[in-house]
């Protein structure tokens, strides 16, 4: 944040709070869309691409323009919107593809695995932040800029995740079971309506005797 021109602690705190709110908003809006459409894979890939796009400005310094705190904060909020929904969406996906496994066990395994990888990545990200800084286009004044190593590391992680996740192709077992159950219920309701209609058509006890004799 300080490299981007945000040095006041209050402003840093507000930016962090906005990032958390962006994560919450992304989870509600994007997660709600996925819950309705079941487009787990396409939405996750789109979120990962957006994450790659927003993470670079967080570590980028354009030597001609200088610090751009507004761009930094907007990128931070965009990153929250993009990466925030990824974990809950794929927690639901894990439950869907492993149905009828226990939901709590599946989500717990995913949570532990995610936290473990995150913990292992922290020292690597700190090393990249403190020791790696790459300058590009040194000879071209308008394009001369440098990017911190931690931003490039997160960019690379997102890119590798996209390549691997793109190979995912498993049936949504819970969704299929729910659809089959709904179709069975609809067929049962139709049969009940048809049976009720046939009984009403064949029921002559309620008709006047003169009409029946005719």
Backbone as CSV, one residue per row, in Angstrom:
resi,resn,N_x,N_y,N_z,CA_x,CA_y,CA_z,C_x,C_y,C_z
1,UNK,0.828,-1.199,0.000,0.000,0.000,0.000,0.875,1.267,0.000
2,UNK,1.937,1.252,0.786,2.798,2.427,0.869,3.503,2.694,-0.451
3,UNK,3.858,1.644,-1.162,4.514,1.835,-2.446,3.561,2.453,-3.454
4,UNK,2.263,2.226,-3.267,1.269,2.800,-4.170,0.851,4.198,-3.789
5,UNK,1.394,4.740,-2.702,1.100,6.109,-2.331,0.137,6.246,-1.175
6,UNK,-0.273,5.136,-0.551,-1.176,5.188,0.600,-0.336,4.929,1.842
7,UNK,-0.078,5.992,2.590,0.817,5.885,3.741,0.100,6.108,5.068
8,UNK,-1.014,6.811,5.062,-1.742,7.063,6.297,-2.397,5.781,6.798
9,UNK,-2.239,5.479,8.093,-2.743,4.222,8.637,-4.259,4.133,8.540
10,UNK,-4.953,5.243,8.732,-6.416,5.228,8.614,-6.845,4.865,7.209
11,UNK,-6.165,5.431,6.224,-6.501,5.121,4.830,-6.209,3.657,4.509
12,UNK,-5.141,3.128,5.070,-4.822,1.712,4.875,-5.904,0.832,5.489
13,UNK,-6.350,1.213,6.691,-7.414,0.449,7.361,-8.712,0.497,6.559
14,UNK,-9.050,1.671,6.035,-10.273,1.802,5.239,-10.179,0.989,3.943
15,UNK,-9.002,0.981,3.345,-8.820,0.175,2.131,-8.987,-1.304,2.437
16,UNK,-8.447,-1.740,3.588,-8.618,-3.136,3.989,-10.072,-3.482,4.257
17,UNK,-10.800,-2.552,4.901,-12.226,-2.786,5.152,-13.007,-2.850,3.844
18,UNK,-12.650,-1.983,2.899,-13.308,-2.028,1.590,-13.033,-3.325,0.852
19,UNK,-11.815,-3.839,1.013,-11.466,-5.128,0.403,-12.337,-6.246,0.960
20,UNK,-12.533,-6.251,2.285,-13.375,-7.270,2.912,-14.830,-7.143,2.456
21,UNK,-15.317,-5.913,2.341,-16.689,-5.704,1.862,-16.838,-6.158,0.410
22,UNK,-15.791,-5.927,-0.386,-15.829,-6.374,-1.780,-15.896,-7.900,-1.863
23,UNK,-15.157,-8.581,-0.990,-15.220,-10.044,-0.935,-16.635,-10.502,-0.595
24,UNK,-17.249,-9.832,0.398,-18.607,-10.183,0.804,-19.601,-9.942,-0.323
25,UNK,-19.485,-8.799,-0.988,-20.396,-8.473,-2.081,-20.238,-9.447,-3.242
26,UNK,-18.987,-9.789,-3.569,-18.750,-10.749,-4.645,-19.328,-12.111,-4.330
27,UNK,-19.184,-12.525,-3.065,-19.750,-13.816,-2.674,-21.261,-13.840,-2.792
28,UNK,-21.913,-12.729,-2.428,-23.376,-12.680,-2.492,-23.864,-12.657,-3.939
29,UNK,-23.302,-11.767,-4.738,-23.789,-11.581,-6.111,-23.381,-12.747,-7.012
30,UNK,-22.080,-13.005,-7.086,-21.595,-14.061,-7.983,-21.986,-15.437,-7.462
31,UNK,-21.883,-15.625,-6.138,-22.293,-16.905,-5.561,-23.768,-17.182,-5.769
32,UNK,-24.600,-16.139,-5.658,-26.034,-16.314,-5.907,-26.320,-16.699,-7.348
33,UNK,-25.569,-16.092,-8.281,-25.746,-16.444,-9.702,-25.386,-17.906,-9.948
34,UNK,-24.268,-18.337,-9.381,-23.846,-19.733,-9.564,-24.836,-20.695,-8.917
35,UNK,-25.390,-20.316,-7.778,-26.358,-21.169,-7.099,-27.595,-21.396,-7.960
36,UNK,-27.959,-20.378,-8.747,-29.130,-20.510,-9.627,-28.813,-21.255,-10.909
37,UNK,-27.633,-21.015,-11.485,-27.315,-21.552,-12.804,-26.445,-22.800,-12.790
38,UNK,-25.742,-23.035,-11.678,-24.809,-24.173,-11.557,-23.634,-24.071,-12.534
39,UNK,-23.278,-22.860,-12.944,-22.152,-22.657,-13.857,-20.852,-22.507,-13.051
40,UNK,-20.497,-23.575,-12.342,-19.332,-23.523,-11.464,-18.041,-23.253,-12.233
41,UNK,-17.809,-24.014,-13.266,-16.521,-23.956,-13.966,-16.331,-22.631,-14.689
42,UNK,-17.304,-22.225,-15.487,-17.145,-21.004,-16.280,-16.992,-19.777,-15.384
43,UNK,-17.762,-19.707,-14.305,-17.671,-18.556,-13.401,-16.340,-18.554,-12.662
44,UNK,-15.872,-19.729,-12.227,-14.581,-19.799,-11.540,-13.449,-19.367,-12.457
45,UNK,-13.471,-19.813,-13.699,-12.435,-19.411,-14.657,-12.470,-17.900,-14.888
46,UNK,-13.668,-17.338,-14.985,-13.783,-15.889,-15.164,-13.240,-15.144,-13.946
47,UNK,-13.518,-15.650,-12.750,-12.997,-15.028,-11.528,-11.473,-15.106,-11.470
48,UNK,-10.913,-16.224,-11.900,-9.457,-16.360,-11.902,-8.812,-15.415,-12.914
49,UNK,-9.430,-15.261,-14.073,-8.903,-14.318,-15.066,-8.953,-12.889,-14.530
50,UNK,-10.064,-12.538,-13.891,-10.173,-11.201,-13.307,-9.147,-11.010,-12.196
51,UNK,-8.882,-12.067,-11.436,-7.870,-11.992,-10.381,-6.493,-11.685,-10.970
52,UNK,-6.164,-12.336,-12.074,-4.897,-12.057,-12.741,-4.819,-10.601,-13.191
53,UNK,-5.931,-10.076,-13.672,-5.965,-8.703,-14.171,-5.789,-7.690,-13.034
54,UNK,-6.441,-7.926,-11.900,-6.436,-6.953,-10.813,-5.201,-7.046,-9.924
55,UNK,-4.508,-8.179,-9.921,-3.405,-8.330,-8.979,-2.153,-7.569,-9.438
56,UNK,-1.979,-7.388,-10.735,-0.777,-6.718,-11.232,-0.689,-5.257,-10.787
57,UNK,-1.779,-4.448,-10.898,-1.654,-3.050,-10.446,-1.272,-2.900,-8.974
58,UNK,-1.509,-3.928,-8.169,-1.144,-3.834,-6.754,0.360,-3.796,-6.554
59,UNK,1.113,-4.345,-7.505,2.570,-4.346,-7.370,3.275,-3.594,-8.474
60,UNK,2.513,-2.832,-9.263,3.078,-2.142,-10.428,3.367,-0.681,-10.099
61,UNK,4.508,-0.212,-10.542,4.850,1.204,-10.444,5.296,1.701,-11.810
62,UNK,4.526,2.629,-12.358,4.894,3.253,-13.633,5.779,4.451,-13.325
63,UNK,7.018,4.413,-13.799,7.977,5.451,-13.448,7.597,6.813,-14.007
64,UNK,6.855,6.849,-15.093,6.459,8.133,-15.682,5.266,8.735,-14.948
65,UNK,4.306,7.897,-14.575,3.106,8.386,-13.905,3.351,8.560,-12.419
66,UNK,4.092,7.634,-11.821,4.329,7.677,-10.385,3.251,6.928,-9.626
67,UNK,3.086,7.260,-8.356,2.100,6.576,-7.521,0.683,6.946,-7.933
68,UNK,-0.187,5.947,-7.934,-1.596,6.142,-8.272,-2.444,5.460,-7.211
69,UNK,-2.668,6.132,-6.067,-3.429,5.487,-4.988,-4.853,5.130,-5.371
70,UNK,-5.480,5.943,-6.238,-6.855,5.631,-6.664,-6.890,4.325,-7.447
71,UNK,-5.944,4.159,-8.377,-5.859,2.919,-9.153,-5.578,1.739,-8.238
72,UNK,-4.730,1.948,-7.241,-4.402,0.882,-6.302,-5.636,0.422,-5.534
73,UNK,-6.412,1.377,-5.016,-7.604,1.034,-4.236,-8.654,0.373,-5.112
74,UNK,-8.863,0.880,-6.316,-9.839,0.271,-7.224,-9.431,-1.157,-7.585
75,UNK,-8.138,-1.371,-7.800,-7.653,-2.722,-8.095,-7.861,-3.644,-6.901
76,UNK,-7.667,-3.113,-5.704,-7.864,-3.903,-4.487,-9.324,-4.330,-4.358
77,UNK,-10.238,-3.395,-4.602,-11.664,-3.725,-4.531,-12.044,-4.723,-5.627
78,UNK,-11.507,-4.525,-6.825,-11.790,-5.463,-7.912,-11.266,-6.851,-7.612
79,UNK,-10.094,-6.905,-6.970,-9.534,-8.199,-6.588,-10.438,-8.899,-5.580
80,UNK,-10.979,-8.132,-4.619,-11.899,-8.725,-3.648,-13.149,-9.284,-4.304
81,UNK,-13.711,-8.527,-5.246,-14.906,-8.998,-5.959,-14.623,-10.257,-6.760
82,UNK,-13.415,-10.339,-7.339,-13.094,-11.449,-8.233,-12.682,-12.711,-7.489
83,UNK,-11.803,-12.557,-6.489,-11.262,-13.753,-5.836,-12.106,-14.205,-4.644
84,UNK,-12.903,-13.302,-4.087,-13.703,-13.652,-2.920,-14.650,-14.830,-3.121
85,UNK,-15.388,-14.880,-4.253,-16.361,-15.965,-4.438,-15.748,-17.315,-4.788
86,UNK,-14.463,-17.366,-5.126,-13.886,-18.606,-5.641,-13.987,-19.739,-4.620
87,UNK,-13.627,-19.474,-3.368,-13.645,-20.542,-2.364,-15.052,-21.059,-2.070
88,UNK,-16.046,-20.208,-1.780,-17.387,-20.751,-1.517,-18.015,-21.433,-2.720
89,UNK,-17.751,-20.910,-3.919,-18.305,-21.542,-5.118,-17.772,-22.960,-5.264
90,UNK,-16.477,-23.111,-5.070,-15.884,-24.432,-5.264,-16.090,-25.353,-4.073
91,UNK,-16.447,-24.782,-2.915,-16.880,-25.641,-1.813,-18.198,-26.317,-2.182
92,UNK,-19.104,-25.545,-2.781,-20.367,-26.123,-3.256,-20.130,-27.115,-4.379
93,UNK,-19.180,-26.798,-5.260,-18.860,-27.713,-6.358,-18.336,-29.037,-5.820
94,UNK,-17.473,-28.988,-4.817,-16.930,-30.215,-4.231,-18.047,-31.078,-3.647
95,UNK,-18.992,-30.426,-2.974,-20.132,-31.166,-2.415,-20.976,-31.765,-3.527
96,UNK,-21.145,-31.005,-4.611,-21.991,-31.462,-5.724,-21.409,-32.682,-6.418
97,UNK,-20.101,-32.675,-6.697,-19.500,-33.766,-7.469,-19.226,-35.001,-6.624
98,UNK,-19.180,-34.850,-5.296,-18.918,-36.009,-4.433,-20.193,-36.563,-3.801
99,UNK,-21.337,-36.027,-4.174,-22.621,-36.523,-3.648,-22.725,-38.038,-3.871
100,UNK,-23.187,-38.813,-2.883,-23.813,-38.433,-1.615,-22.866,-38.428,-0.410
101,UNK,-21.636,-38.031,-0.608,-20.704,-37.960,0.530,-21.164,-36.903,1.535
102,UNK,-20.612,-36.982,2.726,-20.994,-36.050,3.781,-20.492,-34.642,3.439
103,UNK,-21.401,-33.673,3.439,-21.057,-32.307,3.053,-20.029,-31.695,3.995
104,UNK,-20.212,-31.901,5.277,-19.301,-31.313,6.257,-17.883,-31.849,6.081
105,UNK,-17.758,-33.150,5.843,-16.433,-33.746,5.663,-15.756,-33.203,4.404
106,UNK,-16.508,-33.087,3.321,-15.940,-32.591,2.064,-15.455,-31.152,2.218
107,UNK,-16.287,-30.292,2.800,-15.910,-28.898,2.958,-14.761,-28.736,3.954
108,UNK,-14.716,-29.593,4.957,-13.618,-29.524,5.935,-12.289,-29.878,5.285
109,UNK,-12.290,-30.917,4.460,-11.059,-31.305,3.762,-10.593,-30.179,2.848
110,UNK,-11.532,-29.572,2.128,-11.168,-28.466,1.242,-10.624,-27.283,2.029
111,UNK,-11.255,-26.972,3.164,-10.816,-25.839,3.983,-9.422,-26.072,4.541
112,UNK,-9.179,-27.272,5.045,-7.856,-27.588,5.596,-6.793,-27.528,4.503
113,UNK,-7.112,-28.101,3.337,-6.161,-28.061,2.229,-5.857,-26.641,1.782
114,UNK,-6.899,-25.803,1.677,-6.682,-24.421,1.275,-5.858,-23.644,2.277
115,UNK,-6.152,-23.834,3.559,-5.386,-23.131,4.603,-3.933,-23.588,4.641
116,UNK,-3.713,-24.889,4.385,-2.341,-25.416,4.387,-1.529,-24.804,3.250
117,UNK,-2.109,-24.774,2.066,-1.403,-24.188,0.920,-1.145,-22.702,1.157
118,UNK,-2.140,-22.003,1.719,-1.964,-20.575,2.006,-0.817,-20.355,2.986
119,UNK,-0.748,-21.195,4.026,0.325,-21.053,5.009,1.697,-21.299,4.380
120,UNK,1.756,-22.264,3.472,3.026,-22.550,2.803,3.431,-21.438,1.849
121,UNK,2.433,-20.729,1.306,2.719,-19.668,0.344,3.180,-18.375,1.012
122,UNK,2.864,-18.187,2.290,3.197,-16.932,2.968,4.706,-16.649,2.945
123,UNK,5.573,-17.569,3.366,7.009,-17.256,3.326,7.528,-17.056,1.902
124,UNK,6.941,-17.777,0.948,7.370,-17.593,-0.449,6.995,-16.194,-0.934
125,UNK,5.778,-15.751,-0.590,5.344,-14.414,-0.987,6.191,-13.334,-0.314
126,UNK,6.546,-13.537,0.948,7.404,-12.569,1.641,8.786,-12.498,1.001
127,UNK,9.308,-13.660,0.616,10.608,-13.673,-0.071,10.525,-12.927,-1.394
128,UNK,9.456,-13.159,-2.145,9.290,-12.482,-3.435,9.113,-10.984,-3.245
129,UNK,8.405,-10.583,-2.170,8.185,-9.159,-1.901,9.486,-8.446,-1.566
130,UNK,10.322,-9.076,-0.765,11.509,-8.405,-0.241,12.726,-8.499,-1.155
131,UNK,12.756,-9.484,-2.027,13.979,-9.704,-2.818,13.784,-9.605,-4.321
132,UNK,12.550,-9.686,-4.787,12.329,-9.723,-6.230,11.586,-8.462,-6.686
133,UNK,12.180,-7.747,-7.622,11.569,-6.557,-8.206,12.041,-6.483,-9.660
134,UNK,11.118,-6.531,-10.589,11.473,-6.645,-11.994,11.109,-5.351,-12.727
135,UNK,12.072,-4.829,-13.461,11.851,-3.603,-14.237,11.709,-3.956,-15.708
136,UNK,10.735,-3.318,-16.362,10.445,-3.595,-17.763,10.549,-2.302,-18.577
137,UNK,10.919,-2.477,-19.844,10.962,-1.373,-20.816,11.825,-0.205,-20.309
138,UNK,13.032,-0.518,-19.882,13.918,0.519,-19.351,14.225,1.606,-20.376
139,UNK,14.348,1.201,-21.629,14.743,2.160,-22.664,13.567,2.932,-23.248
140,UNK,12.338,2.567,-22.860,11.149,3.255,-23.389,10.534,4.036,-22.244
141,UNK,10.765,5.337,-22.233,10.370,6.172,-21.106,8.879,6.060,-20.748
142,UNK,7.943,6.128,-21.711,6.514,6.074,-21.337,6.100,4.730,-20.739
143,UNK,6.835,3.656,-21.065,6.458,2.322,-20.594,7.341,1.810,-19.462
144,UNK,8.326,2.587,-19.085,9.257,2.139,-18.053,8.519,1.927,-16.727
145,UNK,8.586,0.721,-16.199,7.852,0.390,-14.975,8.514,-0.801,-14.300
146,UNK,8.146,-1.010,-13.050,8.641,-2.191,-12.346,7.487,-2.849,-11.603
147,UNK,7.602,-4.164,-11.416,6.570,-4.958,-10.748,7.233,-5.740,-9.626
148,UNK,6.585,-5.728,-8.444,7.103,-6.479,-7.313,6.948,-7.975,-7.548
149,UNK,7.830,-8.739,-6.923,7.827,-10.186,-7.114,6.591,-10.863,-6.559
150,UNK,6.013,-10.329,-5.448,4.843,-10.986,-4.880,3.634,-10.882,-5.803
151,UNK,3.502,-9.754,-6.526,2.408,-9.609,-7.476,2.564,-10.590,-8.637
152,UNK,3.787,-10.737,-9.117,4.031,-11.705,-10.189,3.803,-13.128,-9.709
153,UNK,4.128,-13.400,-8.454,3.904,-14.735,-7.896,2.406,-15.063,-7.874
154,UNK,1.596,-14.132,-7.395,0.147,-14.357,-7.368,-0.411,-14.477,-8.780
155,UNK,0.127,-13.697,-9.708,-0.277,-13.797,-11.110,0.013,-15.189,-11.645
156,UNK,1.214,-15.710,-11.338,1.596,-17.039,-11.809,0.733,-18.125,-11.178
157,UNK,0.423,-17.985,-9.881,-0.427,-18.966,-9.209,-1.808,-19.011,-9.860
158,UNK,-2.375,-17.836,-10.152,-3.683,-17.788,-10.803,-3.634,-18.403,-12.202
159,UNK,-2.544,-18.143,-12.928,-2.417,-18.687,-14.278,-2.315,-20.216,-14.259
160,UNK,-1.508,-20.750,-13.353,-1.378,-22.208,-13.237,-2.702,-22.828,-12.820
161,UNK,-3.422,-22.164,-11.922,-4.724,-22.665,-11.482,-5.709,-22.719,-12.634
162,UNK,-5.688,-21.708,-13.496,-6.583,-21.699,-14.659,-6.281,-22.876,-15.576
163,UNK,-5.002,-23.096,-15.852,-4.620,-24.201,-16.746,-5.073,-25.538,-16.169
164,UNK,-4.851,-25.738,-14.874,-5.238,-27.011,-14.252,-6.756,-27.132,-14.135
165,UNK,-7.409,-26.071,-13.708,-8.855,-26.118,-13.486,-9.619,-26.314,-14.792
166,UNK,-9.024,-25.874,-15.891,-9.681,-26.016,-17.192,-9.846,-27.477,-17.591
167,UNK,-9.080,-28.379,-16.961,-9.200,-29.807,-17.272,-10.322,-30.464,-16.472
168,UNK,-10.937,-29.745,-15.560,-11.989,-30.310,-14.719,-13.212,-30.670,-15.560
169,UNK,-13.693,-31.892,-15.388,-14.879,-32.333,-16.136,-15.528,-33.490,-15.381
170,UNK,-16.202,-33.185,-14.299,-16.882,-34.203,-13.503,-18.378,-33.913,-13.469
171,UNK,-19.200,-34.946,-13.436,-20.657,-34.726,-13.409,-21.093,-34.128,-12.075
172,UNK,-22.092,-33.290,-12.133,-22.664,-32.683,-10.928,-23.702,-33.644,-10.372
173,UNK,-23.252,-34.556,-9.521,-24.096,-35.665,-9.067,-25.289,-35.189,-8.234
174,UNK,-25.067,-34.226,-7.346,-26.187,-33.760,-6.523,-27.230,-33.049,-7.375
175,UNK,-26.771,-32.220,-8.316,-27.699,-31.516,-9.196,-28.495,-32.504,-10.030
176,UNK,-27.820,-33.544,-10.532,-28.515,-34.560,-11.323,-29.555,-35.281,-10.479
177,UNK,-29.206,-35.612,-9.228,-30.157,-36.301,-8.348,-31.356,-35.408,-8.038
178,UNK,-31.111,-34.113,-7.811,-32.210,-33.190,-7.536,-33.115,-33.038,-8.751
179,UNK,-32.520,-32.977,-9.947,-33.329,-32.865,-11.163,-34.172,-34.117,-11.381
180,UNK,-33.580,-35.292,-11.133,-34.339,-36.545,-11.272,-35.499,-36.584,-10.278
181,UNK,-35.251,-36.130,-9.061,-36.306,-36.128,-8.046,-37.433,-35.178,-8.441
182,UNK,-37.071,-33.999,-8.984,-38.083,-33.049,-9.417,-38.916,-33.609,-10.567
183,UNK,-38.246,-34.271,-11.518,-38.972,-34.865,-12.647,-39.910,-35.971,-12.165
184,UNK,-39.454,-36.772,-11.197,-40.299,-37.837,-10.663,-41.520,-37.256,-9.948
185,UNK,-41.301,-36.171,-9.195,-42.418,-35.536,-8.508,-43.418,-34.938,-9.488
186,UNK,-42.901,-34.317,-10.553,-43.793,-33.739,-11.556,-44.601,-34.829,-12.256
187,UNK,-43.924,-35.964,-12.570,-44.637,-37.065,-13.218,-45.707,-37.635,-12.291
188,UNK,-45.395,-37.724,-11.012,-46.364,-38.231,-10.054,-47.570,-37.295,-9.937
189,UNK,-47.314,-35.984,-9.943,-48.411,-35.023,-9.880,-49.290,-35.106,-11.121
190,UNK,-48.660,-35.274,-12.285,-49.430,-35.401,-13.526,-50.307,-36.646,-13.493
191,UNK,-49.752,-37.740,-13.002,-50.531,-38.975,-12.919,-51.716,-38.817,-11.967
192,UNK,-51.492,-38.135,-10.848,-52.589,-37.920,-9.896,-53.693,-37.072,-10.510
193,UNK,-53.288,-36.042,-11.276,-54.289,-35.196,-11.942,-55.063,-35.989,-12.976
194,UNK,-54.342,-36.818,-13.741,-55.014,-37.625,-14.767,-55.967,-38.629,-14.134
195,UNK,-55.550,-39.253,-13.026,-56.419,-40.207,-12.349,-57.659,-39.517,-11.792
196,UNK,-57.468,-38.329,-11.218,-58.604,-37.585,-10.688,-59.560,-37.191,-11.799
197,UNK,-59.010,-36.817,-12.957,-59.859,-36.433,-14.090,-60.643,-37.617,-14.617
198,UNK,-60.009,-38.788,-14.710,-60.702,-39.971,-15.211,-61.802,-40.412,-14.263
199,UNK,-61.594,-40.236,-12.950,-62.622,-40.599,-11.975,-63.822,-39.686,-12.112
200,UNK,-63.542,-38.390,-12.306,-64.634,-37.448,-12.461,-65.427,-37.715,-13.734
201,UNK,-64.748,-38.092,-14.806,-65.433,-38.380,-16.061,-66.281,-39.640,-15.943
202,UNK,-65.770,-40.640,-15.257,-66.504,-41.910,-15.139,-67.508,-41.941,-14.008
203,UNK,-67.582,-40.923,-13.187,-68.486,-40.897,-12.030,-69.870,-40.434,-12.475
204,UNK,-70.860,-41.359,-12.536,-72.231,-41.037,-12.972,-73.198,-41.009,-11.799
205,UNK,-72.723,-41.259,-10.601,-73.614,-41.288,-9.448,-74.202,-39.923,-9.159
206,UNK,-73.428,-38.878,-9.486,-73.888,-37.531,-9.174,-74.779,-36.948,-10.254
207,UNK,-74.968,-37.665,-11.401,-75.799,-37.148,-12.476,-77.258,-37.542,-12.267
208,UNK,-78.196,-36.699,-12.726,-79.616,-37.070,-12.644,-79.886,-38.362,-13.418
209,UNK,-80.847,-39.209,-12.913,-81.143,-40.486,-13.549,-81.639,-40.302,-14.973
210,UNK,-82.375,-39.193,-15.237,-82.899,-38.989,-16.594,-81.777,-38.831,-17.590
211,UNK,-80.677,-38.118,-17.174,-79.550,-37.927,-18.094,-78.818,-39.235,-18.339
212,UNK,-78.751,-40.067,-17.258,-78.035,-41.332,-17.429,-78.787,-42.233,-18.384
213,UNK,-80.161,-42.280,-18.260,-80.972,-43.129,-19.135,-80.884,-42.681,-20.587
214,UNK,-80.744,-41.386,-20.822,-80.602,-40.912,-22.163,-79.307,-41.407,-22.800
